[in-house]
Structures are given as structure tokens and as C-alpha cells.
Amino acid sequence: MKKILAMLLTIAMLAALFAGCSSNDTPATEAPTDAPAVEATEAPTEAEAEAEPVELIVFAAASMQETLTELGAMYMDENPNVTLTFNFDSSGTLKTQIQEGADCDIFISAGQKQMNQLDITADASVNTDGLDFVLEGTRFNILENKVALAVPEGNPAGIESYDDLIAGLSDGSIMLAMGNADVPVGQYTQKILAYFELVEEDLANAGCITYGSNVKEVTTQVSEATVDCGIIYQTDAFSAGLTVVDTATAEMCGQVIYPAAVLNVSQNAEAAEAFLEYLTGDAADAVFENVGFTPVA
């Protein structure tokens, strides 16, 4: 009998214990007191939203390669969400690539003609195909350059001026490097030759002229002294360490003005305009002026 009472007492104690453990007054599991609090997710700020990655493709005249590469690095340091990809070549080649559908956000030409050929507001005599690539309200003249007569190291031919060049071309004693007819620097050179009443075709047939498909190719010929002189931009001569013996006047070939614009095919027009605005600032002016560019007011 005692054994039965003992068993019943044990069962009663166990039942009371289990009832206490399952009571609603005591949680089954408690979170550690030192567990970090969970913060509510906040919506991104306006600045964070604007910092989404952006790639800008810039087509620019070959004569801007050194300066824009430097300025591009500066801009990306200040705007880490922006990636700038540059395509440098003759303005005529770049214009053709744009016309044929190449991806491009910004075009900076070394001459008005190539920009006009893409601008629906330009005279139809220049924009003969009625092309419409320039985003309205974004085109402006950004820089001025000079057309320079540059000579190789040591100036073996002793050329000191455009007058010396003309005399040497006239008697066949000088070899000149110049840009092709579709290259702005070549077009400026053609104007200089016409100003001095020299016939380019006759000079080429006489073996007094060699050509380059862009200003960098002409600069290389002068640097390597395969010619006696070359007509290039003052900025390219500076970048290549060449000696400039003379610069052309506006009367000889007109002003060398670089237009810039955002293209209306750009998917990042706002960011493209921001980069062009940066190129008009004091920091960019200092870089441009250091190599011989002059900002256009």
C-alpha cells in the first residue's frame, strides 16, 4: 500500500512540474539581453539615388587626348559613380562613327564642320544628309587652339616661319606633313596653302607633302624626323615636346574653335551635361591652358 501511495505522490509532483513549465506566465525561450536591435530599413537618400553607376562615352578630337585623359581621371576621382570611356580620333572619323550608330554620349570636335554635319539646326549646305544627333540646347564652343608649324628636334631644315615653309615648298626643298582632307587640321592646312597661292595637288605630285589620317599621325612624322616640318595644333606640339616656329593667323586659316555637345541618342544626358559643365570650370581651364588651349567665353 505504501508503494502505491509513493507512486501516486510522484506522479502528482511530476504533473505539477510540467504544468508550471508550460505556464503562459514564463516564456519558453528568452532572447539574450545583449542581442543587437534590428533597425528598420530606410529608403535611400536623394544623394544615394543619384550615385548609381553611370558610364559616359566621349568621342573627342585626337588633339584632346592628353588633356581629356587627365581631366577624365580627375572627374572620376570626384564622381566615383561615373565611368568615362574615351574614343579619340579625327573629327571626321568620329562623325562618321556617330552617323553609323556608334554608342556615344558626348562629341567634341576640332572643327565646326563635323559638328554641323550632325546638327539639324545647321545650314543644309553643310548638313547635307539632314542628320539630327545634337541634343537641343547643349551645344557650345568650348576651346580655341592654334595651327602651328612644328619642326623635329634640332630643326635640321632651318625652318623658322611660315614664310620659310612656303619658300621651301615652292622650290621643292622641304617635305611637309599635313592631315588628310577630312581631318580638321588638314582642312586648316589647305586654307594656309591656298592663302599663299600654292596648289596642294601640285605639291603632292612633286613629293613635297605626306599625309596623316589624324593630327597624331602628323605629329609622329615630325617627332620621328621623317619630314622637315608639319602643320599640327599648338597643343599637340606641346604634348609631343616639339618646337613650334610659327602659328597661323586667323586671316590665314580662320579660328580653330572646338564645339562640344551632348548627343540626343545618349541614355545619360543629365550626367553628360554635368561632365561638359565640369570642362568649363577653373580646374579644367588650368589643364587646358597649360598645353596651349584657350577657353572660349
Buried (B, 14 or more C-beta within 10 A) or exposed (E): EEEEEEEEEEEEEEEEEEEEEEEEEEEEEEEEEEEEEEEEEEEEEEEEEEBEEBBBBBBBBBBBBBBBEBBBEEBBEEBEEBEBEBBBBBBBBBBBBBEEEEBBBBBBBBBBBBBBBBBEEBEEEEBEEEBBBBBEEBBEBBBBBBBBBBBBEEBEBEBEEBEBBBBBBBEEEBBBBBBBEBBBBBBBBBBBBEBBEBEBEEBBEEEBBBBBBBBBBBBBBBBEBEBBBBBBBBBBBBBBEBBBBBBBBEEBBBBBBBBBBBBBBBEBBEBBBBBBEBBBEEEBBEBBEEBBBBBBE
